[in-house]
Amino acid sequence: MSAPAVRMLVNGHAGDVVPALDRGLAYGDGLFETIRFVDGVAPLWPRHMERLRLSCARLLLPAPDAELLLAEAVQVVQEWVQAVVRITITRGLGERGYALPAVAHPHRVVAGFVAPALTADIYSQGVRLRVCDIRLAEQPRLAGMKHLNRLEQVLARAEWNDLAVADGLLCDTSGRVVSSTMANLFAVIDGGLVTPSLERCGVAGVARAEVLATQAVQVRDIALDELRHASELFLSSSVRGILPVQAVADTVYVPGPATRAMQRHWRALGFPMEQA
């Protein structure tokens, strides 16, 4: 199988190498954004840049120039109709040890990939999830950010190799639902749309932010058992869009009006993958 097409810029120059002593490699000291482009345009770009800016402030990182990032992102996806850009920002080099360098000189990596192909039936019928054994640790100082430490998600994804299972549902150490390994979760419970609170852990996705800005959604703690009584479940992802959930383990769901309304909204934003 041939390697996927990729174009990469490191600090604005073509290449795929960062220093071995980069703090992003040594400590996971940095952030990343994964952005869907369609014909050279990223409909959710402002939301990605806002999250990146706020997260940089929380990590005491200098925020990158958004216009520069956009120019580099457009460069690495040129001529691709459907593409994904990953922007990685690290704190760069520093003295050995955890102490922050007196002056940070961040490294930025902008990588473009051909978007993964997804079949129409995934959007019409939905995907199957399993409940992961691993639990997400609670750390409010890092909650919401897309920081570079994704080891919990890596270990969660290692729990299964069944091709019929598209993703895994993650809970925190108290058994509260947080997200899937790759997306945020929404559920219709007692007629209302709800999504898990992410104050303790988890990634606050930009697609999640778009749903929250579009629909009346209650953000609250959700016990795993509550999902058994939900009438609809769907995932939100900046790369894959709005995906209905067909089943979680043995509990089966049918895509309903809330899911379909958000899929129509995604198409109106300029994403072609959603099925009306």
Backbone bond lengths (Angstrom), bond angles and torsions (degrees), N, CA, C in turn:
res aa  C-N    CA-C-N  psi(-1)  N-CA   C-N-CA  omega(-1)  CA-C   N-CA-C  phi
1 M - - - 1.469 - - 1.520 108.50 -
2 S 1.341 117.07 131.83 1.448 119.90 -179.00 1.515 111.24 -74.92
3 A 1.334 115.37 153.19 1.455 120.75 -179.76 1.528 109.35 -69.04
4 P 1.346 118.36 147.43 1.464 120.51 178.73 1.515 111.05 -65.06
5 A 1.329 115.06 148.46 1.456 119.55 178.25 1.522 109.63 -65.60
6 V 1.329 116.27 135.27 1.457 121.07 179.28 1.518 109.05 -149.58
7 R 1.326 115.39 140.33 1.462 122.25 170.72 1.517 107.02 -124.00
8 M 1.335 116.63 140.45 1.460 118.87 -172.17 1.529 111.40 -140.86
9 L 1.332 114.24 137.27 1.456 122.36 173.18 1.520 108.66 -120.09
10 V 1.325 116.83 132.23 1.458 122.29 174.56 1.522 107.64 -114.96
11 N 1.322 115.34 114.47 1.472 120.84 -175.50 1.528 111.24 52.26
12 G 1.336 115.05 38.66 1.450 120.92 174.72 1.509 116.14 88.04
13 H 1.315 118.04 -3.48 1.460 121.83 -177.95 1.526 110.12 -116.45
14 A 1.343 116.40 142.84 1.450 120.87 178.38 1.524 109.95 -59.68
15 G 1.323 116.85 130.02 1.458 121.53 -179.52 1.505 110.36 162.50
16 D 1.323 115.79 173.07 1.465 120.42 -178.66 1.525 111.71 -138.58
17 V 1.345 117.68 30.19 1.456 121.60 -174.80 1.525 110.26 -125.50
18 V 1.339 115.59 133.40 1.464 122.03 169.24 1.526 107.71 -122.84
19 P 1.335 118.95 157.68 1.464 120.19 -178.24 1.520 112.38 -60.62
20 A 1.316 116.32 143.99 1.469 121.55 -179.27 1.524 111.62 -62.92
21 L 1.334 118.41 -24.83 1.459 121.81 -179.75 1.525 112.98 -94.14
22 D 1.318 117.03 12.48 1.461 120.61 177.07 1.529 109.47 -59.35
23 R 1.320 117.09 136.51 1.466 121.01 -177.19 1.527 112.17 -67.29
24 G 1.321 117.21 -23.06 1.457 118.69 174.68 1.513 111.70 -64.77
25 L 1.321 116.51 -38.37 1.463 121.52 177.11 1.524 110.98 -75.93
26 A 1.324 116.74 -41.88 1.464 120.52 -175.31 1.530 112.86 -72.34
27 Y 1.339 116.91 -38.76 1.471 119.56 -171.33 1.529 114.11 -130.50
28 G 1.317 117.73 0.94 1.462 118.38 -172.30 1.510 111.20 68.36
29 D 1.327 116.59 29.07 1.466 123.21 -173.27 1.528 109.53 -85.95
30 G 1.315 115.47 83.04 1.452 119.48 -179.31 1.513 111.99 171.27
31 L 1.316 115.31 -172.17 1.454 122.95 -173.98 1.519 109.71 -138.09
32 F 1.335 116.45 163.04 1.459 118.86 171.85 1.516 110.48 -148.03
33 E 1.318 114.41 158.13 1.454 123.38 175.20 1.521 108.09 -129.84
34 T 1.327 116.94 139.68 1.457 122.37 176.65 1.523 107.40 -118.82
35 I 1.335 117.00 117.56 1.461 122.18 -163.73 1.523 110.56 -125.62
36 R 1.315 117.10 130.71 1.460 121.94 177.73 1.533 109.94 -87.03
37 F 1.345 115.52 130.67 1.460 122.67 175.78 1.523 109.48 -115.77
38 V 1.325 115.74 141.05 1.459 122.78 175.13 1.521 107.43 -128.91
39 D 1.321 116.76 116.38 1.469 121.26 -177.36 1.530 111.64 52.53
40 G 1.316 116.27 42.11 1.454 120.84 176.65 1.512 115.66 79.13
41 V 1.320 117.14 6.13 1.473 121.76 -178.54 1.525 109.31 -120.09
42 A 1.335 116.41 137.71 1.462 122.33 176.90 1.527 108.53 -112.11
43 P 1.337 118.58 100.52 1.463 120.36 -176.07 1.529 114.33 -58.24
44 L 1.328 117.90 -28.66 1.465 120.38 -178.10 1.532 112.24 -101.68
45 W 1.323 117.49 16.10 1.468 121.05 -177.55 1.532 113.12 -52.67
46 P 1.340 120.71 -48.03 1.471 119.35 -179.21 1.529 112.99 -58.03
47 R 1.315 116.94 -37.52 1.469 119.67 178.94 1.535 110.74 -67.99
48 H 1.324 117.86 -39.37 1.459 120.41 176.98 1.528 110.80 -61.83
49 M 1.318 116.39 -43.84 1.467 119.54 -177.80 1.530 111.40 -68.95
50 E 1.320 116.83 -34.54 1.467 119.17 177.77 1.526 110.42 -66.63
51 R 1.330 117.68 -44.24 1.470 119.68 177.58 1.521 110.55 -62.79
52 L 1.332 116.83 -42.92 1.460 119.88 -179.80 1.523 111.05 -62.30
53 R 1.322 116.76 -42.30 1.466 120.69 179.93 1.532 111.24 -62.88
54 L 1.323 116.04 -47.22 1.464 119.91 -178.69 1.534 111.11 -66.71
55 S 1.316 117.18 -39.04 1.460 120.88 -180.00 1.524 110.97 -67.79
56 C 1.333 117.34 -39.13 1.466 120.06 175.94 1.524 110.36 -59.32
57 A 1.320 116.64 -42.59 1.466 119.73 178.85 1.523 110.97 -61.89
58 R 1.336 117.07 -40.60 1.461 120.40 -179.67 1.528 111.89 -67.79
59 L 1.339 117.46 -32.35 1.464 121.30 179.92 1.531 112.57 -92.36
60 L 1.326 116.74 4.44 1.467 121.56 -179.79 1.524 111.10 60.74
61 L 1.329 115.38 38.96 1.459 123.32 177.98 1.527 109.62 -106.18
62 P 1.313 118.70 139.43 1.471 119.70 171.97 1.523 109.63 -62.03
63 A 1.309 116.52 131.68 1.466 119.94 -179.16 1.521 110.10 -75.75
64 P 1.324 117.95 136.33 1.469 120.18 177.91 1.519 111.12 -71.79
65 D 1.311 116.17 161.61 1.450 121.92 178.22 1.538 109.24 -76.05
66 A 1.319 116.94 119.01 1.457 121.32 -174.78 1.528 111.96 -64.90
67 E 1.322 118.33 -36.55 1.461 120.82 179.63 1.524 110.78 -67.20
68 L 1.335 116.87 -38.67 1.455 120.67 176.78 1.525 110.22 -64.24
69 L 1.331 116.87 -43.90 1.463 120.37 178.82 1.526 111.15 -60.93
70 L 1.323 116.57 -41.02 1.466 119.43 -179.47 1.522 110.84 -65.19
71 A 1.319 116.76 -42.67 1.466 119.69 179.08 1.528 110.73 -61.13
72 E 1.332 116.71 -41.16 1.460 119.79 180.00 1.530 111.31 -71.46
73 A 1.326 116.72 -36.26 1.463 120.00 178.26 1.522 110.87 -64.66
74 V 1.315 116.68 -44.45 1.461 120.20 178.70 1.529 110.00 -62.65
75 Q 1.321 117.07 -36.35 1.469 120.78 179.39 1.525 111.94 -62.67
76 V 1.340 117.34 -41.78 1.467 118.98 -174.85 1.524 113.30 -81.30
77 V 1.353 118.14 -8.34 1.467 119.21 178.12 1.518 112.35 -113.17
78 Q 1.327 117.35 7.21 1.457 119.30 -175.65 1.532 111.33 -56.80
79 E 1.352 114.16 138.54 1.465 124.26 179.23 1.532 113.23 74.54
80 W 1.328 119.10 -1.99 1.463 120.75 175.81 1.525 108.35 -98.06
81 V 1.318 116.95 126.08 1.462 120.20 179.70 1.523 110.76 -71.60
82 Q 1.325 117.08 -45.54 1.454 122.43 -179.50 1.530 108.18 -117.49
83 A 1.305 117.70 117.84 1.461 120.67 -174.49 1.518 110.74 -144.75
84 V 1.319 114.51 160.59 1.458 122.72 175.19 1.527 107.67 -127.65
85 V 1.319 116.09 133.57 1.465 121.78 177.36 1.523 108.58 -114.52
86 R 1.324 115.50 130.92 1.459 120.60 171.66 1.520 107.86 -109.35
87 I 1.325 115.18 122.35 1.457 122.07 175.31 1.521 108.00 -106.14
88 T 1.320 116.51 121.31 1.468 121.80 179.03 1.520 108.85 -115.88
89 I 1.321 115.61 128.30 1.465 121.94 176.95 1.522 108.27 -118.86
90 T 1.331 117.29 121.88 1.464 120.97 175.10 1.521 109.77 -113.99
91 R 1.332 115.87 164.69 1.456 119.04 179.00 1.531 111.83 -73.47
92 G 1.336 115.93 -11.97 1.463 119.50 179.30 1.514 111.71 87.53
93 L 1.309 116.65 -152.66 1.458 122.59 -177.63 1.512 111.47 -85.79
94 G 1.331 115.60 155.62 1.457 121.23 176.52 1.513 110.05 -163.21
95 E 1.307 116.67 174.63 1.454 120.29 175.91 1.522 109.71 -64.77
96 R 1.329 116.18 155.90 1.448 120.43 178.10 1.530 109.57 -61.08
97 G 1.329 116.32 137.83 1.456 120.88 -179.14 1.522 111.07 114.30
98 Y 1.328 115.78 172.92 1.456 121.38 -174.30 1.519 114.12 -80.58
99 A 1.325 117.63 -20.41 1.463 120.30 -176.02 1.527 110.58 -57.55
100 L 1.331 116.13 139.04 1.455 120.15 178.72 1.524 110.54 -67.21
101 P 1.339 117.79 144.05 1.460 119.11 173.57 1.520 110.37 -63.67
102 A 1.333 116.29 148.80 1.470 120.11 -179.25 1.524 110.45 -57.73
103 V 1.317 116.83 -39.19 1.462 122.48 176.57 1.525 107.74 -130.98
104 A 1.306 116.20 121.66 1.461 119.86 -179.07 1.521 110.77 -84.67
105 H 1.318 115.12 139.52 1.464 121.75 173.86 1.530 107.03 -124.89
106 P 1.343 116.33 83.12 1.464 120.17 -173.08 1.526 112.97 -61.57
107 H 1.319 115.00 150.02 1.444 122.19 170.21 1.520 107.88 -102.93
108 R 1.314 116.07 143.59 1.466 120.50 176.77 1.520 109.35 -126.59
109 V 1.310 114.60 136.31 1.456 122.34 177.56 1.521 107.05 -123.44
110 V 1.325 116.53 122.79 1.457 122.03 178.24 1.519 107.31 -117.23
111 A 1.321 116.29 113.04 1.463 121.66 -174.99 1.519 110.06 -120.90
112 G 1.323 116.36 133.06 1.454 121.99 178.38 1.513 111.04 -110.74
113 F 1.333 116.26 137.28 1.459 123.00 -179.40 1.524 109.13 -131.37
114 V 1.321 116.32 149.41 1.461 119.81 168.48 1.523 107.94 -65.07
115 A 1.322 117.02 132.57 1.467 120.73 -176.50 1.518 111.05 -63.84
116 P 1.327 117.51 144.19 1.469 120.44 177.99 1.517 111.33 -64.58
117 A 1.311 115.40 141.30 1.468 120.03 179.14 1.520 109.65 -82.39
118 L 1.321 116.46 128.42 1.456 121.89 178.02 1.522 108.87 -123.16
119 T 1.316 116.91 138.93 1.455 121.46 -175.85 1.522 111.23 -80.04
120 A 1.323 114.79 154.12 1.460 120.80 -176.99 1.523 112.15 -61.67
121 D 1.339 117.68 -32.57 1.464 119.14 -176.69 1.521 112.40 -67.36
122 I 1.326 117.72 -23.73 1.465 119.85 176.32 1.529 109.84 -62.21
123 Y 1.331 116.40 -41.11 1.460 119.92 -178.62 1.521 112.44 -79.17
124 S 1.313 117.73 -27.39 1.459 119.81 179.77 1.523 112.07 -85.72
125 Q 1.343 117.29 -40.41 1.459 120.92 -174.31 1.522 113.72 -102.81
126 G 1.315 116.85 -29.94 1.456 119.37 177.95 1.512 113.83 105.49
127 V 1.324 115.14 179.09 1.461 122.48 -177.10 1.523 110.03 -122.33
128 R 1.321 114.53 158.59 1.463 121.28 177.52 1.529 109.58 -97.92
129 L 1.338 115.67 140.06 1.458 122.28 176.93 1.523 109.90 -119.82
130 R 1.315 115.36 157.37 1.457 122.06 168.50 1.521 107.57 -119.27
131 V 1.323 117.22 163.03 1.462 121.75 175.48 1.524 107.78 -93.93
132 C 1.313 116.71 122.52 1.464 121.14 -177.00 1.525 110.82 -76.17
133 D 1.324 115.09 148.23 1.460 120.52 176.47 1.525 111.91 -74.96
134 I 1.319 116.56 -38.75 1.459 119.80 -178.19 1.520 109.69 -66.52
135 R 1.309 116.28 146.06 1.459 122.22 178.39 1.524 109.87 -114.91
136 L 1.327 116.06 143.77 1.451 120.87 179.61 1.520 110.17 -78.11
137 A 1.325 115.78 132.53 1.462 120.63 176.79 1.531 110.05 -72.07
138 E 1.309 116.43 147.48 1.462 121.45 -178.71 1.529 109.56 -92.57
139 Q 1.331 116.48 120.69 1.459 122.47 177.81 1.536 108.06 -148.14
140 P 1.344 116.47 90.88 1.466 119.71 -176.08 1.524 114.25 -57.92
141 R 1.335 118.52 -28.92 1.468 120.02 -179.47 1.526 111.91 -64.39
142 L 1.325 116.94 -25.48 1.467 120.84 -179.01 1.528 112.70 -108.31
143 A 1.323 116.93 -6.77 1.462 120.46 -174.80 1.522 111.00 -61.01
144 G 1.321 115.51 137.98 1.455 122.14 177.13 1.507 114.08 93.51
145 M 1.333 117.53 -30.00 1.463 120.81 -176.05 1.520 112.06 -78.56
146 K 1.323 115.68 152.70 1.461 121.28 174.07 1.531 107.04 -100.13
147 H 1.333 115.19 69.11 1.461 120.31 -178.72 1.519 109.54 -80.05
148 L 1.324 116.54 171.28 1.459 121.16 -169.75 1.523 114.06 -77.05
149 N 1.318 118.80 -13.06 1.465 119.38 -179.96 1.524 110.00 -85.12
150 R 1.324 116.46 103.31 1.467 122.96 -179.49 1.521 111.13 -116.45
151 L 1.346 117.83 26.99 1.461 120.08 -175.46 1.524 112.66 -64.09
152 E 1.313 117.59 -33.82 1.466 119.02 177.91 1.531 110.45 -62.27
153 Q 1.325 116.33 -42.30 1.458 120.00 179.24 1.533 110.99 -68.82
154 V 1.324 117.01 -36.97 1.468 120.40 177.98 1.531 110.23 -61.24
155 L 1.336 116.70 -46.69 1.463 120.15 -179.61 1.527 111.51 -68.28
156 A 1.320 116.26 -35.22 1.468 119.32 177.33 1.520 110.13 -63.74
157 R 1.327 116.54 -44.17 1.472 119.43 -178.26 1.533 111.95 -67.08
158 A 1.333 116.63 -23.39 1.467 120.36 178.90 1.525 112.61 -75.45
159 E 1.327 117.96 -5.40 1.461 120.79 -175.93 1.536 113.20 -77.02
160 W 1.321 118.34 -16.61 1.469 118.38 -178.54 1.526 110.71 -145.50
161 N 1.335 114.00 155.11 1.463 120.93 174.13 1.526 111.53 -134.57
162 D 1.305 115.99 17.47 1.458 122.37 177.63 1.530 108.65 -75.11
163 L 1.330 117.74 117.20 1.464 121.23 -177.20 1.524 112.49 -65.85
164 A 1.326 117.07 -17.61 1.458 119.95 179.50 1.528 111.98 -78.04
165 V 1.320 116.58 -14.61 1.469 121.43 178.74 1.516 108.42 -99.54
166 A 1.325 116.33 116.85 1.460 121.04 -174.31 1.521 113.28 -84.23
167 D 1.329 117.54 -28.58 1.464 119.76 -174.49 1.522 108.69 -161.43
168 G 1.331 114.62 169.57 1.447 120.42 179.71 1.513 111.52 -120.36
169 L 1.324 115.91 141.48 1.463 122.06 179.01 1.520 108.99 -86.90
170 L 1.326 116.47 131.45 1.462 122.42 -177.80 1.520 110.99 -110.21
171 C 1.329 115.61 136.32 1.468 122.77 173.56 1.519 108.82 -117.18
172 D 1.328 116.63 163.55 1.459 119.76 174.41 1.528 109.24 -87.49
173 T 1.317 117.09 -176.66 1.461 121.20 -174.74 1.524 112.42 -68.31
174 S 1.327 117.57 -14.76 1.461 121.18 176.80 1.519 112.60 -96.22
175 G 1.333 117.10 3.30 1.454 121.04 177.79 1.509 114.87 86.10
176 R 1.331 117.60 10.28 1.465 120.50 176.73 1.526 109.85 -82.71
177 V 1.324 116.32 139.80 1.462 120.81 178.05 1.523 109.22 -68.06
178 V 1.351 116.28 137.12 1.458 121.19 179.15 1.526 111.14 -115.36
179 S 1.331 116.94 -55.65 1.462 121.14 -173.70 1.521 108.00 -173.98
180 S 1.329 116.02 -173.43 1.455 120.08 164.50 1.524 107.00 -95.43
181 T 1.318 117.40 -178.84 1.466 119.05 -179.42 1.520 111.67 -68.89
182 M 1.351 117.23 -24.03 1.462 120.49 -174.33 1.517 114.62 -124.82
183 A 1.329 118.56 -1.14 1.457 119.57 -171.46 1.517 110.59 -153.27
184 N 1.323 114.90 165.85 1.463 120.89 172.62 1.530 109.45 -90.41
185 L 1.317 115.39 158.75 1.462 122.14 -173.07 1.524 110.63 -117.57
186 F 1.336 115.27 138.74 1.461 122.49 171.80 1.524 108.34 -127.13
187 A 1.329 116.01 147.00 1.460 121.23 -179.92 1.525 109.50 -139.32
188 V 1.322 115.58 146.97 1.461 120.91 170.68 1.516 107.28 -100.68
189 I 1.331 115.94 111.63 1.466 122.64 -177.32 1.526 107.98 -124.70
190 D 1.313 116.35 125.85 1.478 121.98 -177.40 1.522 111.39 53.13
191 G 1.323 116.02 37.61 1.458 121.14 175.47 1.507 115.81 84.44
192 G 1.344 118.07 -6.03 1.460 120.96 -178.14 1.519 111.98 -114.25
193 L 1.330 116.01 148.06 1.463 121.36 179.19 1.525 109.28 -84.93
194 V 1.328 116.50 127.55 1.463 121.85 -178.36 1.524 108.97 -131.74
195 T 1.322 115.11 157.16 1.464 121.74 175.30 1.520 108.39 -145.59
196 P 1.328 117.54 148.94 1.467 119.30 -176.12 1.528 113.13 -63.83
197 S 1.322 115.34 144.60 1.457 121.62 169.74 1.523 108.98 -67.69
198 L 1.327 116.52 141.04 1.464 121.30 -179.53 1.529 111.02 -118.81
199 E 1.311 116.48 32.95 1.463 120.32 -178.58 1.523 112.56 -76.21
200 R 1.338 117.73 -20.81 1.468 120.63 -176.15 1.524 112.54 -103.67
201 C 1.323 117.44 -32.79 1.455 122.29 -177.37 1.514 108.54 -168.18
202 G 1.334 115.89 173.41 1.454 120.88 179.33 1.512 112.69 97.50
203 V 1.318 115.89 166.49 1.462 123.19 -179.73 1.525 109.57 -103.92
204 A 1.313 116.39 128.24 1.463 121.51 175.91 1.519 108.29 -85.46
205 G 1.320 116.86 93.71 1.453 121.71 -173.76 1.517 113.30 -68.95
206 V 1.334 115.85 153.29 1.459 119.67 177.94 1.526 110.50 -71.11
207 A 1.332 117.95 -31.59 1.462 119.72 174.90 1.527 109.93 -66.11
208 R 1.321 116.59 -38.63 1.466 120.91 174.66 1.524 109.95 -58.88
209 A 1.328 116.64 -44.42 1.469 120.48 179.58 1.524 110.93 -60.90
210 E 1.334 116.89 -37.99 1.464 120.24 178.42 1.527 111.10 -65.57
211 V 1.328 117.16 -40.96 1.461 119.95 177.39 1.524 110.42 -63.55
212 L 1.334 116.04 -44.18 1.468 119.89 -179.09 1.531 111.63 -62.76
213 A 1.333 116.40 -31.73 1.468 120.36 179.97 1.523 112.07 -79.68
214 T 1.331 116.78 -14.04 1.463 121.42 -173.02 1.521 112.74 -105.46
215 Q 1.343 116.31 -34.81 1.454 121.86 -173.85 1.531 111.03 -119.39
216 A 1.324 115.06 159.67 1.460 120.27 171.12 1.521 107.53 -79.92
217 V 1.320 116.18 111.48 1.464 121.74 -174.69 1.517 109.21 -129.34
218 Q 1.318 116.89 134.06 1.455 121.53 173.14 1.526 108.80 -90.84
219 V 1.314 116.58 122.35 1.465 122.11 177.71 1.525 107.31 -98.13
220 R 1.327 116.25 115.51 1.465 119.40 -175.46 1.520 110.15 -158.61
221 D 1.323 116.17 170.87 1.456 120.55 172.80 1.528 109.06 -68.11
222 I 1.339 115.61 139.01 1.455 121.60 179.84 1.527 108.48 -128.45
223 A 1.311 115.95 120.05 1.464 120.34 176.11 1.524 109.07 -75.77
224 L 1.314 115.46 147.16 1.463 120.12 -178.16 1.524 111.35 -56.84
225 D 1.321 117.49 -39.94 1.465 120.59 -178.58 1.530 112.47 -62.28
226 E 1.343 116.94 -26.57 1.461 119.47 -179.89 1.523 112.28 -62.97
227 L 1.323 116.67 -29.86 1.459 119.64 -176.85 1.528 112.00 -65.03
228 R 1.322 116.34 -22.82 1.464 119.37 178.61 1.517 111.16 -66.14
229 H 1.317 117.28 -22.38 1.465 121.58 -177.76 1.525 112.08 -102.95
230 A 1.337 117.55 4.31 1.460 120.61 179.10 1.522 110.09 -73.81
231 S 1.327 116.55 146.01 1.467 120.58 176.95 1.519 111.82 -90.17
232 E 1.340 117.40 -23.49 1.459 121.95 176.50 1.523 109.46 -144.83
233 L 1.312 116.23 149.40 1.455 122.89 168.24 1.524 107.71 -135.08
234 F 1.338 116.47 141.12 1.456 118.71 169.33 1.520 109.99 -146.12
235 L 1.325 114.79 156.48 1.456 123.01 177.79 1.516 109.17 -104.13
236 S 1.330 116.15 146.44 1.464 121.23 173.93 1.521 108.88 -119.62
237 S 1.322 115.62 133.45 1.457 121.71 -176.30 1.519 109.08 -147.88
238 S 1.327 116.61 137.46 1.460 119.11 179.15 1.519 111.76 -67.02
239 V 1.328 118.17 -24.13 1.465 121.83 -179.89 1.515 111.45 -91.87
240 R 1.320 117.38 -45.53 1.470 120.84 -173.75 1.520 113.70 -97.87
241 G 1.313 118.33 -10.95 1.457 120.87 178.32 1.510 112.78 82.17
242 I 1.318 116.61 -138.80 1.464 123.43 -177.10 1.524 108.46 -103.82
243 L 1.331 116.23 114.09 1.462 121.97 -177.53 1.527 110.19 -114.25
244 P 1.324 118.32 120.04 1.461 118.97 174.06 1.531 110.01 -64.35
245 V 1.321 116.03 148.60 1.462 121.27 173.24 1.517 107.65 -99.12
246 Q 1.308 114.80 121.67 1.469 121.42 -179.44 1.515 111.86 -83.37
247 A 1.333 116.18 -35.82 1.462 120.14 -178.40 1.524 109.66 -162.36
248 V 1.321 115.77 147.75 1.467 123.31 167.30 1.521 105.59 -119.51
249 A 1.329 116.01 109.51 1.467 121.43 -172.51 1.531 108.25 55.32
250 D 1.348 118.51 -118.02 1.462 120.81 -176.53 1.533 113.47 -96.91
251 T 1.326 117.48 0.66 1.463 120.64 179.11 1.522 109.75 -90.61
252 V 1.326 116.12 123.12 1.459 122.23 -173.81 1.527 110.12 -102.83
253 Y 1.340 114.91 142.99 1.466 121.52 178.63 1.521 109.54 -128.36
254 V 1.329 115.18 160.31 1.462 121.90 176.12 1.524 108.04 -122.29
255 P 1.329 118.83 129.20 1.470 119.82 177.74 1.525 110.60 -56.79
256 G 1.324 115.94 131.53 1.452 120.66 -175.46 1.505 113.28 -122.09
257 P 1.334 117.33 -165.29 1.469 121.27 -173.25 1.527 114.00 -64.03
258 A 1.327 119.10 -34.24 1.470 120.15 179.34 1.525 110.86 -65.76
259 T 1.325 115.42 -43.30 1.467 120.22 178.51 1.515 110.80 -64.16
260 R 1.311 117.27 -47.89 1.457 121.01 -177.90 1.528 111.87 -64.60
261 A 1.325 117.18 -35.71 1.468 119.57 178.20 1.522 110.96 -63.84
262 M 1.337 117.37 -41.23 1.455 119.63 179.27 1.526 111.52 -70.94
263 Q 1.325 118.09 -32.90 1.461 119.53 175.04 1.524 111.12 -64.25
264 R 1.329 116.90 -39.99 1.465 119.40 176.54 1.516 110.95 -64.37
265 H 1.319 116.38 -38.68 1.464 120.00 177.26 1.529 110.52 -61.99
266 W 1.326 116.71 -40.42 1.475 120.03 -179.57 1.518 111.18 -63.40
267 R 1.329 116.42 -39.76 1.460 119.61 177.04 1.520 110.46 -63.76
268 A 1.316 116.62 -37.98 1.470 119.88 179.87 1.526 111.63 -67.26
269 L 1.333 117.06 -27.42 1.456 120.03 177.06 1.530 112.03 -70.34
270 G 1.338 116.67 -21.66 1.459 120.28 -178.83 1.509 114.88 118.75
271 F 1.339 116.12 6.05 1.453 119.69 176.84 1.518 109.51 -91.22
272 P 1.341 118.68 124.85 1.463 120.03 -174.43 1.508 115.26 -88.37
273 M 1.341 117.94 -5.08 1.464 118.25 -170.36 1.528 112.61 -79.55
274 E 1.321 117.93 -20.22 1.451 119.15 -174.36 1.522 111.68 -76.06
275 Q 1.306 115.34 145.72 1.466 121.24 178.19 1.515 108.95 -99.83
276 A 1.318 116.55 126.42 1.468 120.37 -178.55 1.523 110.25 -70.37
